[in-house]
Amino acid sequence: MPELQGQCMCGAVTVSATPARDALGACHCDQCRRWTSSMLMTFPAEPGYAALGPVKTFTSSDWAERAFCGECGSSLWYRITLPGEMHGQTQMAAGLFDNGTGNDLKLELYIDKKPEGYAFAGDRKQMTKAEVEAMYALSDEGTSQ
């Protein structure tokens, strides 16, 4: 897949990222809705993405951090910090890229938290809060299940 170039709302942060898959995801969890005032639309980024500018991060849960522009507050990415096979996986905010990603919506997370008025056409995988959070559960050895 080709590398995409994007920027935050004010242009202070520029981003280069290559989608790892030809898929978009939407997360309806309480934190994403508070962070974006909607759902967070993302694509999985290949390792080696770059961001230049005043990037700030916030540890938003036991398993992830969120990045945003320190000037305008635009959402940049959501990254897994949990030890194990998912560590470092990054979901790049799709709205940073002017021409979009050209990818279809293939996953909705926290579907049971989705506000009544939100609706997308078409079929895609949907996961509940319990299913998503089970992915991040720690085993007795401290690795993700």
PyRosetta script that sets phi, psi and omega in degrees:
from pyrosetta import init, pose_from_sequence

init()
pose = pose_from_sequence("MPELQGQCMCGAVTVSATPARDALGACHCDQCRRWTSSMLMTFPAEPGYAALGPVKTFTSSDWAERAFCGECGSSLWYRITLPGEMHGQTQMAAGLFDNGTGNDLKLELYIDKKPEGYAFAGDRKQMTKAEVEAMYALSDEGTSQ")
pose.set_psi(1, 147.5)
pose.set_omega(1, -178.6)
pose.set_phi(2, -75.0)
pose.set_psi(2, 151.4)
pose.set_omega(2, 175.5)
pose.set_phi(3, -71.0)
pose.set_psi(3, 139.0)
pose.set_omega(3, 179.1)
pose.set_phi(4, -106.0)
pose.set_psi(4, 147.8)
pose.set_omega(4, 177.4)
pose.set_phi(5, -115.5)
pose.set_psi(5, 133.2)
pose.set_omega(5, 179.9)
pose.set_phi(6, -147.8)
pose.set_psi(6, -179.2)
pose.set_omega(6, 178.8)
pose.set_phi(7, -156.7)
pose.set_psi(7, 162.3)
pose.set_omega(7, 176.0)
pose.set_phi(8, -74.5)
pose.set_psi(8, 178.9)
pose.set_omega(8, -177.5)
pose.set_phi(9, -60.1)
pose.set_psi(9, -40.9)
pose.set_omega(9, -177.1)
pose.set_phi(10, -90.0)
pose.set_psi(10, -11.7)
pose.set_omega(10, 179.5)
pose.set_phi(11, 88.0)
pose.set_psi(11, -0.2)
pose.set_omega(11, -179.2)
pose.set_phi(12, -70.1)
pose.set_psi(12, -28.8)
pose.set_omega(12, 177.8)
pose.set_phi(13, -112.4)
pose.set_psi(13, 126.5)
pose.set_omega(13, 172.8)
pose.set_phi(14, -110.7)
pose.set_psi(14, 146.0)
pose.set_omega(14, -174.0)
pose.set_phi(15, -131.9)
pose.set_psi(15, 139.0)
pose.set_omega(15, 170.9)
pose.set_phi(16, -123.3)
pose.set_psi(16, 128.7)
pose.set_omega(16, -178.7)
pose.set_phi(17, -153.6)
pose.set_psi(17, 146.0)
pose.set_omega(17, 175.0)
pose.set_phi(18, -110.0)
pose.set_psi(18, 123.5)
pose.set_omega(18, 177.4)
pose.set_phi(19, -61.0)
pose.set_psi(19, 135.2)
pose.set_omega(19, 178.2)
pose.set_phi(20, -78.3)
pose.set_psi(20, -26.7)
pose.set_omega(20, 178.0)
pose.set_phi(21, -142.3)
pose.set_psi(21, 160.2)
pose.set_omega(21, 178.2)
pose.set_phi(22, -88.7)
pose.set_psi(22, 63.2)
pose.set_omega(22, -176.0)
pose.set_phi(23, -147.9)
pose.set_psi(23, 142.5)
pose.set_omega(23, 169.9)
pose.set_phi(24, -105.8)
pose.set_psi(24, 152.4)
pose.set_omega(24, 174.8)
pose.set_phi(25, -128.1)
pose.set_psi(25, 153.4)
pose.set_omega(25, 175.9)
pose.set_phi(26, -125.5)
pose.set_psi(26, 129.9)
pose.set_omega(26, 178.2)
pose.set_phi(27, -112.7)
pose.set_psi(27, 128.1)
pose.set_omega(27, -178.5)
pose.set_phi(28, -106.7)
pose.set_psi(28, 15.0)
pose.set_omega(28, -178.2)
pose.set_phi(29, -63.7)
pose.set_psi(29, 161.4)
pose.set_omega(29, -178.8)
pose.set_phi(30, -56.6)
pose.set_psi(30, -41.6)
pose.set_omega(30, -177.7)
pose.set_phi(31, -66.4)
pose.set_psi(31, -44.5)
pose.set_omega(31, 179.4)
pose.set_phi(32, -64.1)
pose.set_psi(32, -39.1)
pose.set_omega(32, 178.6)
pose.set_phi(33, -66.2)
pose.set_psi(33, -37.2)
pose.set_omega(33, 177.3)
pose.set_phi(34, -70.4)
pose.set_psi(34, -36.1)
pose.set_omega(34, -177.8)
pose.set_phi(35, -69.6)
pose.set_psi(35, -35.8)
pose.set_omega(35, -174.0)
pose.set_phi(36, -114.8)
pose.set_psi(36, -8.6)
pose.set_omega(36, -172.7)
pose.set_phi(37, 64.2)
pose.set_psi(37, 21.7)
pose.set_omega(37, 179.2)
pose.set_phi(38, -161.5)
pose.set_psi(38, -139.2)
pose.set_omega(38, 170.8)
pose.set_phi(39, -106.7)
pose.set_psi(39, 158.1)
pose.set_omega(39, 176.9)
pose.set_phi(40, -92.6)
pose.set_psi(40, 119.2)
pose.set_omega(40, 176.8)
pose.set_phi(41, -98.1)
pose.set_psi(41, 125.1)
pose.set_omega(41, -174.7)
pose.set_phi(42, -139.4)
pose.set_psi(42, 168.2)
pose.set_omega(42, 165.4)
pose.set_phi(43, -131.8)
pose.set_psi(43, 149.3)
pose.set_omega(43, 178.0)
pose.set_phi(44, -72.5)
pose.set_psi(44, 129.1)
pose.set_omega(44, -178.0)
pose.set_phi(45, -97.7)
pose.set_psi(45, 141.8)
pose.set_omega(45, 172.2)
pose.set_phi(46, -66.0)
pose.set_psi(46, 151.4)
pose.set_omega(46, 172.1)
pose.set_phi(47, -57.3)
pose.set_psi(47, 150.2)
pose.set_omega(47, 178.2)
pose.set_phi(48, 98.1)
pose.set_psi(48, 8.2)
pose.set_omega(48, 175.4)
pose.set_phi(49, -65.2)
pose.set_psi(49, 160.4)
pose.set_omega(49, -177.9)
pose.set_phi(50, -134.7)
pose.set_psi(50, 145.5)
pose.set_omega(50, 174.9)
pose.set_phi(51, -138.1)
pose.set_psi(51, 129.6)
pose.set_omega(51, 178.5)
pose.set_phi(52, -118.6)
pose.set_psi(52, 134.5)
pose.set_omega(52, 178.6)
pose.set_phi(53, 126.9)
pose.set_psi(53, -168.4)
pose.set_omega(53, -174.0)
pose.set_phi(54, -79.7)
pose.set_psi(54, 69.4)
pose.set_omega(54, 179.8)
pose.set_phi(55, -79.1)
pose.set_psi(55, 131.0)
pose.set_omega(55, 175.4)
pose.set_phi(56, -117.3)
pose.set_psi(56, 148.9)
pose.set_omega(56, 175.6)
pose.set_phi(57, -123.4)
pose.set_psi(57, 154.4)
pose.set_omega(57, -179.7)
pose.set_phi(58, -137.9)
pose.set_psi(58, 125.3)
pose.set_omega(58, 175.9)
pose.set_phi(59, -76.7)
pose.set_psi(59, 108.2)
pose.set_omega(59, -172.1)
pose.set_phi(60, -99.4)
pose.set_psi(60, -10.7)
pose.set_omega(60, 178.2)
pose.set_phi(61, -160.2)
pose.set_psi(61, -179.3)
pose.set_omega(61, 177.4)
pose.set_phi(62, -69.9)
pose.set_psi(62, -13.5)
pose.set_omega(62, -174.7)
pose.set_phi(63, -123.7)
pose.set_psi(63, -0.4)
pose.set_omega(63, -175.1)
pose.set_phi(64, -153.8)
pose.set_psi(64, 163.5)
pose.set_omega(64, 172.4)
pose.set_phi(65, -130.4)
pose.set_psi(65, 157.5)
pose.set_omega(65, 178.7)
pose.set_phi(66, -120.4)
pose.set_psi(66, 143.9)
pose.set_omega(66, 178.0)
pose.set_phi(67, -115.2)
pose.set_psi(67, 147.1)
pose.set_omega(67, -179.0)
pose.set_phi(68, -150.6)
pose.set_psi(68, 161.4)
pose.set_omega(68, 177.4)
pose.set_phi(69, -72.3)
pose.set_psi(69, 130.5)
pose.set_omega(69, 179.0)
pose.set_phi(70, -71.4)
pose.set_psi(70, -12.4)
pose.set_omega(70, 179.0)
pose.set_phi(71, -95.6)
pose.set_psi(71, -57.8)
pose.set_omega(71, -173.9)
pose.set_phi(72, -103.8)
pose.set_psi(72, -12.0)
pose.set_omega(72, 177.8)
pose.set_phi(73, 85.0)
pose.set_psi(73, 3.9)
pose.set_omega(73, -179.5)
pose.set_phi(74, -56.1)
pose.set_psi(74, 138.3)
pose.set_omega(74, 174.3)
pose.set_phi(75, -65.7)
pose.set_psi(75, 134.3)
pose.set_omega(75, -179.8)
pose.set_phi(76, -111.8)
pose.set_psi(76, -56.3)
pose.set_omega(76, 179.1)
pose.set_phi(77, -159.8)
pose.set_psi(77, 167.7)
pose.set_omega(77, 176.2)
pose.set_phi(78, -124.2)
pose.set_psi(78, 122.6)
pose.set_omega(78, -174.8)
pose.set_phi(79, -124.9)
pose.set_psi(79, 136.6)
pose.set_omega(79, 178.2)
pose.set_phi(80, -76.8)
pose.set_psi(80, 127.1)
pose.set_omega(80, 179.2)
pose.set_phi(81, -109.6)
pose.set_psi(81, -7.8)
pose.set_omega(81, -179.6)
pose.set_phi(82, -62.1)
pose.set_psi(82, 133.9)
pose.set_omega(82, 175.9)
pose.set_phi(83, -60.8)
pose.set_psi(83, 151.2)
pose.set_omega(83, 177.2)
pose.set_phi(84, 120.2)
pose.set_psi(84, -166.1)
pose.set_omega(84, -172.3)
pose.set_phi(85, -66.6)
pose.set_psi(85, -23.0)
pose.set_omega(85, -179.6)
pose.set_phi(86, -90.6)
pose.set_psi(86, -7.7)
pose.set_omega(86, -177.1)
pose.set_phi(87, -53.4)
pose.set_psi(87, 131.0)
pose.set_omega(87, 177.0)
pose.set_phi(88, 86.7)
pose.set_psi(88, -11.1)
pose.set_omega(88, 178.0)
pose.set_phi(89, -60.8)
pose.set_psi(89, 133.6)
pose.set_omega(89, -173.8)
pose.set_phi(90, -124.9)
pose.set_psi(90, 131.9)
pose.set_omega(90, 174.5)
pose.set_phi(91, -105.4)
pose.set_psi(91, 111.4)
pose.set_omega(91, -176.6)
pose.set_phi(92, -85.4)
pose.set_psi(92, 134.2)
pose.set_omega(92, 179.0)
pose.set_phi(93, -62.6)
pose.set_psi(93, 119.2)
pose.set_omega(93, -175.2)
pose.set_phi(94, -65.5)
pose.set_psi(94, -28.0)
pose.set_omega(94, -177.7)
pose.set_phi(95, -69.2)
pose.set_psi(95, -8.4)
pose.set_omega(95, 178.7)
pose.set_phi(96, -73.1)
pose.set_psi(96, -16.8)
pose.set_omega(96, -169.3)
pose.set_phi(97, -108.3)
pose.set_psi(97, 116.9)
pose.set_omega(97, -173.1)
pose.set_phi(98, -53.4)
pose.set_psi(98, -44.9)
pose.set_omega(98, -176.2)
pose.set_phi(99, -93.3)
pose.set_psi(99, 14.8)
pose.set_omega(99, -178.5)
pose.set_phi(100, 65.4)
pose.set_psi(100, -166.0)
pose.set_omega(100, -179.2)
pose.set_phi(101, -108.5)
pose.set_psi(101, -10.9)
pose.set_omega(101, -176.7)
pose.set_phi(102, 74.1)
pose.set_psi(102, 9.9)
pose.set_omega(102, -176.5)
pose.set_phi(103, -103.8)
pose.set_psi(103, 154.9)
pose.set_omega(103, 178.3)
pose.set_phi(104, -89.2)
pose.set_psi(104, 154.8)
pose.set_omega(104, 174.3)
pose.set_phi(105, -72.4)
pose.set_psi(105, 118.1)
pose.set_omega(105, -176.1)
pose.set_phi(106, -121.5)
pose.set_psi(106, -2.7)
pose.set_omega(106, -177.1)
pose.set_phi(107, -151.8)
pose.set_psi(107, 135.6)
pose.set_omega(107, 170.9)
pose.set_phi(108, -125.0)
pose.set_psi(108, 125.8)
pose.set_omega(108, 179.9)
pose.set_phi(109, -102.4)
pose.set_psi(109, 151.4)
pose.set_omega(109, -178.9)
pose.set_phi(110, 55.0)
pose.set_psi(110, 44.9)
pose.set_omega(110, -176.7)
pose.set_phi(111, -59.7)
pose.set_psi(111, -29.2)
pose.set_omega(111, 179.0)
pose.set_phi(112, -75.8)
pose.set_psi(112, -5.8)
pose.set_omega(112, 176.7)
pose.set_phi(113, -102.9)
pose.set_psi(113, -4.6)
pose.set_omega(113, -176.5)
pose.set_phi(114, -63.0)
pose.set_psi(114, 129.9)
pose.set_omega(114, 175.6)
pose.set_phi(115, -60.6)
pose.set_psi(115, 148.5)
pose.set_omega(115, -176.1)
pose.set_phi(116, -52.5)
pose.set_psi(116, -39.6)
pose.set_omega(116, -174.5)
pose.set_phi(117, -79.6)
pose.set_psi(117, -6.9)
pose.set_omega(117, 179.9)
pose.set_phi(118, -85.3)
pose.set_psi(118, 130.2)
pose.set_omega(118, 177.9)
pose.set_phi(119, -151.0)
pose.set_psi(119, 135.3)
pose.set_omega(119, 175.2)
pose.set_phi(120, -116.3)
pose.set_psi(120, 143.2)
pose.set_omega(120, 176.4)
pose.set_phi(121, -78.6)
pose.set_psi(121, 155.1)
pose.set_omega(121, 174.8)
pose.set_phi(122, 90.5)
pose.set_psi(122, 170.2)
pose.set_omega(122, 180.0)
pose.set_phi(123, -99.5)
pose.set_psi(123, 148.4)
pose.set_omega(123, 177.6)
pose.set_phi(124, -163.4)
pose.set_psi(124, 165.1)
pose.set_omega(124, 174.9)
pose.set_phi(125, -68.5)
pose.set_psi(125, 137.6)
pose.set_omega(125, 177.5)
pose.set_phi(126, -128.7)
pose.set_psi(126, 135.5)
pose.set_omega(126, -179.2)
pose.set_phi(127, -125.4)
pose.set_psi(127, 138.0)
pose.set_omega(127, 178.0)
pose.set_phi(128, -80.0)
pose.set_psi(128, 172.3)
pose.set_omega(128, 176.3)
pose.set_phi(129, -56.3)
pose.set_psi(129, -47.4)
pose.set_omega(129, -178.5)
pose.set_phi(130, -61.8)
pose.set_psi(130, -40.7)
pose.set_omega(130, -179.9)
pose.set_phi(131, -66.5)
pose.set_psi(131, -42.1)
pose.set_omega(131, 179.7)
pose.set_phi(132, -66.2)
pose.set_psi(132, -48.0)
pose.set_omega(132, -176.2)
pose.set_phi(133, -67.9)
pose.set_psi(133, -25.8)
pose.set_omega(133, 174.7)
pose.set_phi(134, -64.7)
pose.set_psi(134, -30.7)
pose.set_omega(134, 177.7)
pose.set_phi(135, -64.3)
pose.set_psi(135, -27.9)
pose.set_omega(135, -175.7)
pose.set_phi(136, -102.2)
pose.set_psi(136, 5.1)
pose.set_omega(136, 179.8)
pose.set_phi(137, -67.2)
pose.set_psi(137, 142.9)
pose.set_omega(137, 178.5)
pose.set_phi(138, -92.5)
pose.set_psi(138, 135.4)
pose.set_omega(138, 172.8)
pose.set_phi(139, -79.7)
pose.set_psi(139, 178.0)
pose.set_omega(139, 178.6)
pose.set_phi(140, -62.0)
pose.set_psi(140, -26.8)
pose.set_omega(140, -179.6)
pose.set_phi(141, -83.4)
pose.set_psi(141, -7.7)
pose.set_omega(141, 178.1)
pose.set_phi(142, 89.2)
pose.set_psi(142, 12.2)
pose.set_omega(142, 176.9)
pose.set_phi(143, -107.2)
pose.set_psi(143, 158.6)
pose.set_omega(143, -179.6)
pose.set_phi(144, -70.9)
pose.set_psi(144, 145.9)
pose.set_omega(144, 179.4)
pose.set_phi(145, -86.5)
pose.dump_pdb("model.pdb")
